[in-house]
Amino acid sequence: MSERQNLGRLPEGVDLPDLLELQTQSFADFLQMDVPRTKRENVGLQEVFNEVFPIENTGGTHRLEFLHYTLGKPKYDLWESQRRGLTYAAALKVKLRLRSAKEMREQEVYLGDLPLMTPTGTFIINGDERVIVSQLHRSPGVSFEEEVHPNGKRLYSARIIPYRGAWLEFEFDLTDVLYAVVDRRRKLPVTVFLRAIGFGTDEDILKEFCGIETIKADSLAEFKPAIGRVCAAAITDPATQAVLVPRLEELTKDHVTLLWNAEIRQIKVLKKAVPEIRNTFAKDRLKTREDSMLDIFRRLRPGDPATIASAQSLLTRFFFDPKTYDLGRVGRYMLNRKLGMTTDAEQKVLDAATVVRVLQALLELKAGQRAVDDIDHLGNRRIRTIGELLQNQFRIAFSRVDRSCRERMTLYELDNTMPHQLVNAKLVSSVIRDFFGRSQLSQFMDQTNPLAEMTHKRRLSALGPGGLSRKRAGFEVRDVHYSHYGRICPIETPEGPNIGLIASLSTYARINRHGFIETPYRKVERSRVTEAIEYLSADVEDRYAIAQANARVDKQGRFQDKVVPCRHKGDFPLLPPEKIDYMDVSPRQLVSVAAALIPFLEHDDANRALMGSNMQRQGVPLLFPEAPLIGTGIELRVARDSGAVVVAQEAGIVRAVQSDQITIDRNVYTLRKFIRSNASTCVNQRPLVAVGQKVRAGEVIADGAATKDGELALGRNILVAFMPWRGYNFEDAILISETLVKQDVFTSIHIEEFELEARDTRLGNEEITRDIPNVGEEALKDLDEAGIIRIGAEVHPGDILVGKVVPKSETELSPEERLLHAIFGEKAGDVRDASLTVPPGVEGIIVDVKIFSRKKVKPSTKEGIAAEQQQIEEIRRYFQTQINAIKRDRLHKLAKLLVGQKLSHGILDEATGATLIPYHHPIKRADLVKLERADLDDLHIESNPELEEEVKRLCRVFRDQIDELAYEEDREVDRIKRGDELPAGVLKKVVVYVAAKRKIQVGDKVAGRHGNKGVIAKIVPEEDMPFLPDGTPVEVVLNPLGVPSRMNVGQILETHLGWAVKALGLHVASPVFDGARESEIRELLKKAGLPEDGRIQLRDGLTGDPFDQKVTVGYIYIMKLAHLVDDKIHARSIGPYSLVTQQPLGGKAQFGGQRFGEMEVWALEAYGAAYTLQELLTVKSDDVVGRTRIYESIVKGEHALQAGTPESFNVLVKELQSLCLDIRTERTKA
């Protein structure tokens, strides 16, 4: 394919980041798999172990310490795990040490298998590919809110929300008293809480909030400034101890005179009188810290005996114990940022200073010196990625391990115990298995096409554990917020109940270490745009003014306009260049990957753009894909980052190309051929290179599903005309030419999977066999001798795929059969047919059959032993060739480095100790073969330590590669010797794959990229379609009325530009918000010799007459969506009935009937169609006797209707009887 011509005018300031980094980086940080044990940071899994261990017994005599963890190698590789229906996981082992005063015992303890992430960011769980969706949730920290009381008064509150632990809230009531609410339970005056957490006296509290100063006076006149001030403590008469002025009383002239007369010469007053604090003290009846603690204890634990110790421990457990209360690094970061504090990030529990600062900020808020927080702002919402979600699951698991470990420590004799006896590994593995299998955030991957995969991995969900629920989420949470700019796509979100709760990450966005979304900007310094790129989170961005990416800039980076449109918070001011701080890096940074694939997005209404980005994910991979004539320039990146295409790891020359394998020098790339995806579409990789071709590292060497020449290709470029055609394209119906069917333009392959297990039952073993009772030879013609269908057979609904017989239960046998059974033992007649058959609506060709069986014993026959031996030898041969290739490569690379060098020490043979290469002897190429027997860690090269280090590094890499292959070889051989792993009770499992080629047909749904969707209404012969002046018939006719009301004009611009570039033989990129202008499209149409307005005179294919008006004609990129009529069409004759009502079941999956409901009954009543109505309500529904009778009469050829009583009438009678109403039905004698 020719290089795409970019029609955008703006330069790309920064490359797109790796689009799957959100998943892969997070998991890598969690696991730290490639980091040496001693250098692992305190994050992820390491952090969980450090939090839980050491675990001590109650006496403190023994402690269980954590040393390090290791991950084994996965038992089966990725594809093998998928093929066998297993989990792709590695064994997690922990080195623990049990330490006592006398001795230390160390042991490696197995904790279970941890699923590993595949290179494309997914997990294989029980053979299914799953994605863990990132969760958008409210950030821990502090938030300030306001609520308007019905009487109009604004009530302010502050909440300290920890990462885990109890919430602490402060709120005002109508009388301006400040209350603390602990763990969303009882309210208490905030002064009580402050006293309990360490402010022992009221003076301490007043110092923090009001400040205290002393007024001294030597004369009554000098006491005058005290008038109107509030006294900080109660003032008593020194002589009588009577209270002259109560605490927090405002001093009047009379008070001052009274104090002077009582010979009091100094008084403590508040620096600033805070009325809210005075009101709170007025409500607070308690005086001491102990009373306050006991008061809190009684409120939180009513009924429990209150003591100082228990009250102290309760408070500690709530807010000051790292095991139960954790602000997290994020919580502490948010507190520091919002409150202007500098507390250490590792201080994760609450402290008195933080509580005071929060209360001070709340008082500032009430005084109007501070703004309320916006909880929908992305500065207050953060992302939990896979690493963090998994870490939380491990926390839950290890809190259980901790408990069970302490229990076991009390039960066991610890001096004779090993660590593995104390740790219950099942607690860990069950939590992890549950998370991957059942969590709301662990989802079956949407694998319709590569874009669907990628979007699923970049999805953000506000639902899930600890998040919102659909019912409770209001409009504000779902709405687009100004802080989403460049972080969350404002367009791509589902239609329906999840709208706004499920979003997609924008193209350039990334997630920082605190979990906040950052987006890149170009720095502007002294009115000049620099090349420096800075990532800003939403809260930091609020401080700056940011120019748009399309602001006019000269070559030196200076703004060309006097005032530039900018963004600042939620506003769009026009600012002079000197007031601008940053500039967007690209116009597409606003939208997600799917929306960025829509050309002319800027000309589409947002509602239709939403549908367009969602429908691209439903495009079925076609048999002959085609890249769009008009792309947006990111098609290559999406195809590559999604993992759909195969990319060369190293540069080299192509040595061999087969349909399923490409060899480039030493690297062998295996291609996936006709694999079924999660959505039953077909994944098939095709080589793009030829033997002898030179390949660069990172070059695409094979196409995958829905890609063409390394670019994403979800549909086909189709010649369309916008015009009505004899009413067939009324509303959203679409008319297509028969050419599209004949030439397989929209043909796709779909693969269905069917599975059958033979189990070990109470009555005996089920058996997979060809010998099925009461089945004719015709039905068995495609089964092999084992009863399994042959590959290549054509199957239709009802055909047998796998024959299976199961033992009949005793109850199914008649007394005579039971007697014969007892006399003669088991007979062939004691089994019934339970074969796997093709369900209705499925037909196709058998493309693959997989048989998994348990290996009971070693092969007994000579042939069996020989066959097994041959398989093992083939495996060994294959791996030996791989290892030899690595050794040749090693020799070649070592020769480049070492030939001609001299050694400062000789090299010895590891086994015999003989000298292989003497020192000070120049190394020849022949000497290098000997190095295989030597330990090269002892290699010393004369006066070249850098080269010495490089050689050692190379040898380590090659040694690791050889060890890896040897491990895989042993694993494969072991598999052949042991047989397949199957669940308990399963003896044999057969999986059959049926592939069907589906051509486009009436009823299929197709769509463009602009939300312009429709259903095929008619397939017209090519000769009857409207045709161009040169005789070319158009391929699709669309209704022009679908454009104006929906305001997706992008499709019209695409039509015009598509026509021009097709004629010119170009492929173009029209980036979003920077696409081709109307003038440029006119220019291209002119250059192609086409009408400038994009409209031309068409003629009717049926009559040959010209149409009245000129018609808009051009090329649009059209996709066939996964809503295929073959999957939806359904009819029932005889099928299953509901047990209670005896009415037919509903739905295609149950082979159910169509509901004839209340309104349909009215329609028939209106026409007086009594007999039709009677048969619908009785013999076609729940008249059990009547329906058998009518079946017999139809079979006999008599057409008589005898309706009986419907079962629903009997159900009604029974319900009335259950209400103690004696209702009986009596038949009247005719």
Secondary structure, DSSP 8 states (H G I E B T S, - for coil): ----EE---S---S----TTHHHHHHHHHHH-TTS-GGG--SSHHHHHHHHH--EE-TTSS-EEEEEEEEE---SS-HHHHHHHT---EEEEEEEEEEE-SS-EEEEEEEEEEEE-B-TTS-EEETTEEEEE-EEEEE-SEEEEEEEE-TTS-EEEEEEEE-SBS--EEEEE-TT--EEEEETTS-EEEHHHHHHHTT--SHHHHHHHHT-EEEEE-SSTGGGGGGTT-BBSS-EE-TTT--EEE-TT-B--HHHHHHHHHTT--EEEEESS--HHHHHHHHH----SHHHHHHHHHHHHSTTS---HHHHHHHHIIIII-TTT-B-HHHHHHHHHHHHT----TT--S--HHHHHHHHHHHHHHHTTSS----TTSTTSEEEE-HHHHHHHHHHHHHHHHHHHHHHHHHHS-GGG--HHHH--HHHHHHHHHHHHHH-TTEEE---SSHHHHHHHHTEEES-STTS--TTT--HHHHS--GGGTTTB-SS---SSTTBTTEEEBBTT-EE-TTS-EEEEEEEEETTEEEEEEEEEEHHHHTTS-EE-TTS-B-TTSBB-SSSEEEEBTTB--EE-GGG--EEES-GGGGSBTTGGGSTTGGGB-HHHHHHHHHHHTTB---SS-B--SEE-S-HHHHHHHTT-SEE-SS-EEEEEEETTEEEETTEEEE---SEE-TTSBEE--EE---TT-EE-TT-EEEE-TTEETTEE--BEEEEEEES--TTTT-TTEEEEEHHHHHTTTT-EEEEEEEEEEEEEETTEE-EE-S--TT--GGGGTTB-TTSBB-TT-EE-TT-EEE-EEEE--GGGS-HHHHHHHHHH---GGGEEE--EE--TT--EEEEEEEEEEB--S---SHHHHHHHHHHHHHHHHHHHHHHHHHHHHHHHHHHHHHTT--BSS-EEBTTT--EEE-TT----GGGGGGGGGB-GGG--BTT-HHHHHHHHHHHHHHHHHHHHHHHHHHHHHHHHHHB----TTEEEEEEEEEEEEE---TT-EEE-SSS-EEEEEEEE-GGGS-B-TTS-B-SEEE-GGGTTTTTBTHHHHHHHHHHHHHHHT--EE--TTS---HHHHHHHHHHTTS-TTSEE--B-TTT--B-SS-EEEEEEEEEEBS--HHHH----SS--B-TTT--B-BSTTTT-B----HHHHHHHHHHT-HHHHHHHHIIIII-HHHHHHHHHHHHHT---------HHHHHHHHHHHHTT----------
